[in-house]
Amino acid sequence: MMEGNANAATLEKEIAWFRAVLAARCDIYFCREGAMDDIRKLSPPDIAAEQSEYARLVQECGMGFDERLVIILALLPHIQPHVLDTFLLNNQDTARGFTEFGGWKGKGHSGFLPTCETAVFILAGESLAKRFEVMRLFQTDHYFFKQQIIRIEHSASGEPFLSAMLMVTVEYLNRLTLGRRDKPDYGTNFPAKLITTSLTWNDLVLNSEVMDEIENINTWLQHSQTILQQWDLGRNIKPGYRALFYGPPGTGKTLTATLIGSTMGVDVYRIDLSMIVSKYIGETEKNLANVFDQAVNKNWILFFDEADALFGKRTQTSSSNDRYANQEISYLLQRVEDYPGVVILATNLKANIDDAFARRFQTSVHFAMPDADQRLRLWQGMFLNSRLLASNVDLVKLAENYELSGGAITNAVRYAAIQAIRMKRDEIFQDDLIKGVIKELLKEGRTL
């Protein structure tokens, strides 16, 4: 049986059980004749032997009656939304919907969308004791949130806790329906991009001091549990690790972060600050929370490029805008400190970073412009296929005469390759490379 068929077969059984539970709850609540006295007499189907992703998740988490009902409730708007049409009933006494049903309205979806209140109504009815018990399912220490299976979101501050929208995460929606275990991808709900590289440490030219600092980060990623737990230092040392990479553009900051992840088998996500920072009050914090909440139990490396745009110095509070900007920085500082994984901030100028952040870095790594010997290694690394170079190419001269970063050398080589193709040559000339170098110098406002 194909994965999709296995998922569908299991979910059909679970939906049939949900329908029965919902009908029983409504019979009890509206005092209908013949109503049973306890919805939990309707046992969920036995799916222990099934091979679907839903069955695997139930087994992995040891889900009981309540947890399974919450999961299927969150899934229903995506797989069989009409099952929730029961909640569209109007209360004849108030000429509107039943408050106790909860629910929220989507912009395009015409059906009923559940809130936490919806789950509490089904599971607890009018029992306050059971209501409080069910509320524990929506606390941040529950595996629903630690594993990012479901998420809850309030549409406005100050509203009742259980009015929060109840949603299954995209990651688990794809897993439980399509059988795909996807990693989060860039979008409006996740302003971060998984970054990878086909390069290796051999392609990166760094001095020994930088490599020593990088090895400290690698060691922490590999042995932090030994330090914190076996050596019992976790009482005083927080689990996270924060590093600042600073130096001119093109000196290898992003590539280094990516290689740390690939070496340690850890995903590296670059945060898109253009989608994080908002002019609207509270939106920046909300966007940041979305990233950190999804990352907190995944052991990701979070990489903030051009970090001074968000981690810049706080200003004197001469206006309300200044106060809100400083609140954003303070909030970010707290989230970075509480994050149990590795956070890397990259900036061109260390002086632009707020001092409160700088004091909390475990390491600050200076990526300096490469010297002549390092530039030669970079030029040589670009041309592993030496047959591409014409006999007049002098890489030693290029390395000695032109102070360029690794990124600029890469751009110069790209330009030279394009020129060779345009001239219908299968060799790159020295003039091609020099023209590429000149273009890079002009970008930086320099001349020969």
N, C-alpha and C positions, 0 to 999 in steps of 0.2 A: 504494500500500500504506500502511495506517495505521501511525503510529509504533510502536504496541504490537506489531503484526504483524512489523514490521521488526526490532525488538529480539528478539522470540521466535525468528525465523528464524536470526538470527546466533547467539544463545545456544544454540540446539539444536545447531548445528555445533560450537560450542566445547565443549559438554558431551560430545558424541560423541568429540571429540579427548581430553578429560580422561579419559573412561572407558578409552580405549585406552592412555593413558599410565599410568594407575593399574594396569591389568591387567598391563602390561609390567613395571612396578616390582615388583609382587607376584611375578611369574614369576621375575624376577632374584633377588629377595630370598630366596625360598623354593626356589631352585635347581630350578625346574621344567624339564622336558625341552622343548627347543625355544625357550627364552627368548632374547630378543635381548640384545645386549651393551650397548646404550646407548638409553635412553628418548628421547634427543634426535633419534634417527632418525625419530621420529614428528612430523613438522612440523605446527605448528598450521595451521588452515585459512586460506586466503587470503580475507580479508574487506575488503581495501583499497577495493574499489569499492562496498561496501554502505553504506547510508544510516542504519544504526542508531546509537544513542548509544554502544553498546559499541564499534562499529567506529571511531567518531569518537574515542573516548577512547584506543583503541589507537594510532591515528594521531597524536593530539596528543602523547602521551607517548613515542612510539617504543618501545612495549613489545615485548620479546622473549619467548622461550619461557618463561623463569622467571617473569617478571612476569605474563604472561597466565595461567599456571597458578595463581599465588597469588590473582589476582582471581577466577577462576572458582571456586576452592576456597572463598573467603569468601562468594561468592554462593550456592553450592549449598544451604545450609540454608534459604534463603528461596525457592528456585525449584524444585529437585528434590532434596529431602533424602535420598531413598532411595538416590541414587547413592553416598552415603558409608557405606552399610550394610556395605560390605566391611570397614570398620575395627571392626565390632562382634564380630569373631572373637575367640575365647578362645585363649590360649596353653595348650596341653595340659600343658606342663611346669610352669607356674606356677598353672594353674587360674584365670587372670584375663586381662584384656586385655593386648595387647602394649604395653609401655611405649613402644616406638619409634614407635607410631602417634600418640602424643599424645592430644588430645581432652579435652573437658570435658563435664560433665553440666548440662543446663538444668533449671529447676524444672518446666516444663510440657512441654518438647519431649522426646520419647522417643528421638529419633534421635541420631546422632553429630554433635557440634559440634567443628569443627577448632581446633587451636592452631597456633602457629608451628612446633611440632615436627612436626605433620602435614605441613606444606608441605616441611619439610626432609627428612623421610623420603622423600617422593615424588621430590623433585628431586635429593637427594644419596645416598640409600641409606646404605651403610656407609662411604662415602668421607669422611674427615675434611676433606680439602682442599676438596671440593665443599660440605661442610657449612658451613665457614667462609665460603665464597663466598656461599652462599645467605643466611647471617645478615646480610649487608649490606643485604638487602632490607628488614630490619626496624629499621634505624637511623633516627634522627629526621631525618637529612639527606637521606633518600631522598624522591623525589616522592610516594610513597605517603602519606607523613605531612605533607609540606609542603603538598600539595593536599587533605589530609584525605580521601583515597580509602578507605583502610582505617585501622582503629585496633586497637591491641593493648592488652590489659588483664590485669594480674596479679590473681589472686583473693586473694593474700596476699603480704606482703613476704618476701624471703629465698628464694623458690622459683626454680628454674632459669629463665633468661631466656626460653628457647623454650617454656616451659609457658604462656606468655601466650595468652589467648583471641584468636583471629584473627577480626575482624569487619569487614564492609563498613559504612561510615557510612550513616546514613539518607539523607543528601543524594545519595550516589551509588547507593544501592539504588533510590531513586525515579527517578533519571536513567536507569539502565541497564535498568530494567524497564518503568516507566510512561512514560518519555520526558519526565519533569517535572524541570525545574531549579529545585527549591524552595530557599528560604532556610531555615536552621534555625529551628525554632519552639520556643516555650516548652514545657518539660516536665521530667520528672525527670532526663533525661540532658542537658538544656541549660537551666540556670536563668537564662535571659536572654530578654528580649522585644524584638523589633524595634519601635522607636517611630517614628511618622511624624506629620505634621501637615498640615492644609490651610491653615494660617496662613502669613503671610509676615513679613518683617522690618518691614513697615509696621504690622503689628498689635502689634509689640513696642515698648514705650516704655522706652528705656535712655538713660543719660547718655553723653556723648561719651567719657569715660574708659573706660567699659565697652566701648563699640563699638570703641575703638582696640585694646583687648586682644583682642577677638573677631577683629578684622582680622588680628592677628598669627597667631592659630590658623589662619585661612583661608589666609594666605600660606604658612604652613608646610605645610599639606596640599597646596597647589598646587605649591610650589617646593622641597620638601625634597630631592628628588633633585639639583637644581641645586646646592644648598648643600653636600650631603654628598659628591657625586661630582664634578661639574664643577668646583666650587671646591675640591675635595680637603680638605674640613674633616671628613670622616667618620672620620679617624684619631683625632680628639679629641672629636667630638660624637656622642652616641648617636642612632640613627635615630628613637626615639620622642619623643613630646611629652606632657607631663603638666600639667594645669591644675586648679586648685582654684576652684570656684565657691562662694562663701559669702554668706550673707545670710538675712533672714527668709523664712518660707514665702510662696509666691505671688508672688515678685518676678521670676520669669522664668528661673530656672536651667535647668529641664528644657526649656522651649520653646527657649531659646537653643541648648542642645546639639543639639536636633532640627533647628533651622534651619541650624546649621553643617553638619550632614550633608546636608540637602537641597540647600543651596547648592553644596556641593562634590561632590555625587553619591556620597556615602559613606553606608553603612548605619550607623545608631546603635542599639546594643543596650543596654537598661537592665538591669543585673544585679539579680536578685532576691536580696537578702541573706538573706531568710528561708529560702531553699533552699540558700544557700551555707554559712552558719554551722551547725555541728553540735556537739553536746555530746560526740560520740565522737572519740577521739583519732585524728588523721590524716584524718578525713573532710572537714574544712573545706579542707585543702590539696588533697585529691583533687577536690573540687567546683570549686575555683578553677582547678586545672590543666585540668579539662575545658573550662571557658570559654576560657581563654587558648590552649589547644592548638588549639581550633577557630577562634579568631579570628586567630591569629598571621600567617597568610598571606592574609587576606581584606581587610586595610586597613579594618577596622571601627573606629568610635569606640565605646569601652566607657565607659558612663556609670554610675557608682556613686552612686545617690541615697541620701541619709541615710548618708553614708559613714562617719561617726564610729562607727557600729555595728560596723564591721569594721576601720577604720583608726584606732581610738582610741588613746589614750596607753597605752604599756606600763606595767605595774605592777611593783612590787618583787616578786621571786620568793620569796614567803613560803611557797608551797605548790606541789605538782606541777601543779595546775590553772593557776596563774599562769605557770609555765614553759611549759606547752603553749600557753597563750594568747599569750605573747610569741613563741613559735616560729611561730604562725600569722601574726602581724603581720610578722615578719622574712621569712617565706616570701612573703607578699603583696608586701612592699616589693621583693623581688628580681624577682618576676614582672612587676610594674608597670614597674620599671626596664628590664627586658629586652624589654618589648613594643614592637615597631617602629612601632605606630600611635599614635593619640591616645587617652589615658585622661583622662576628666574625673571628678573627685570633687566631689560637691555636699554641702554641710552647712549647717545653720542657724547653727552656732557654730564659727568657725575655731579657737578655743581648744581644742576637743575633739579636733582632729586631732593625731596623734603628730608631734613635732618632726622625726623622721627622715624622714617623708613630706614635711612642709612644705618642708624644705630642698631637696628634689629636684623641686619643681614649677618648670616654666619660667615659669608665671604664676599669680598669685592674683588673682581677679576678685571685687570686692565688689559684690554686688547689693543696693543700699540701698533702703529704702522710697521710693516716688516722692514728689516734692514736689507742691505744688498744681497747677502747670502740667502736670506729667506725669500727674497723676490726671485732669485735665480731658481730656487727649488720650486716656486710657484709656476714660473714660466716653463720649466722642464716638465712639471706635472701635467701641464696642459697638452703637451705634445708627446704622449707615450708612443704614438705612431710618428717617428722621426721622418718618415718618408714624405710627410706633408710639408716639410720645410725645405725651401729652396736653399741652395748652397751659400747664398749671401746672407742668410739669417744668422745673426749673432745675439743669442739670448743673454750671454754674459754682459754685453754692452747695454742691452735693454735694461737689465737688472741694475746695473751700476749707474746709468744715466737718469733713470726716471723713477721717482719715488711714487709708487702706486700701491694701493691696497690689493688684496686678493680679489675682491669683487671687481675692482677696476681693471685688473689684468684679464679677468674672465671676459669682461665686456670688450676689451681691446681685441682679444682673440676672436670673439664672435664677429666683430666688424671686419677683421682681416679675412676670415673665412668667407664672409659674404662677398667681399671684394674679389677674392680669387674665383669664386663661382661665377660672378658677373662677367669676369674677364675670360671665362671658359678655360681656366687653369686648374690643374690638380695639385698645384703647389702654392704655398703662401710665401710671399716675398717680404723682405725686411721693410720695404716701404709701406706695405699693407699694415704691418704691425705698428709702425711709427705713426701712421695716420690714425689708427685706432687709439694709440696712446695720447695723441694730441687732442682727440675728441674727449677723452676722459679728463684730461687736464683742464680743458675749457669748461667742462661741467662744474669743476671746482673753482673756477675763476683763476686758474693758473695758466701760465704760458711756459714755453720751452726756455 
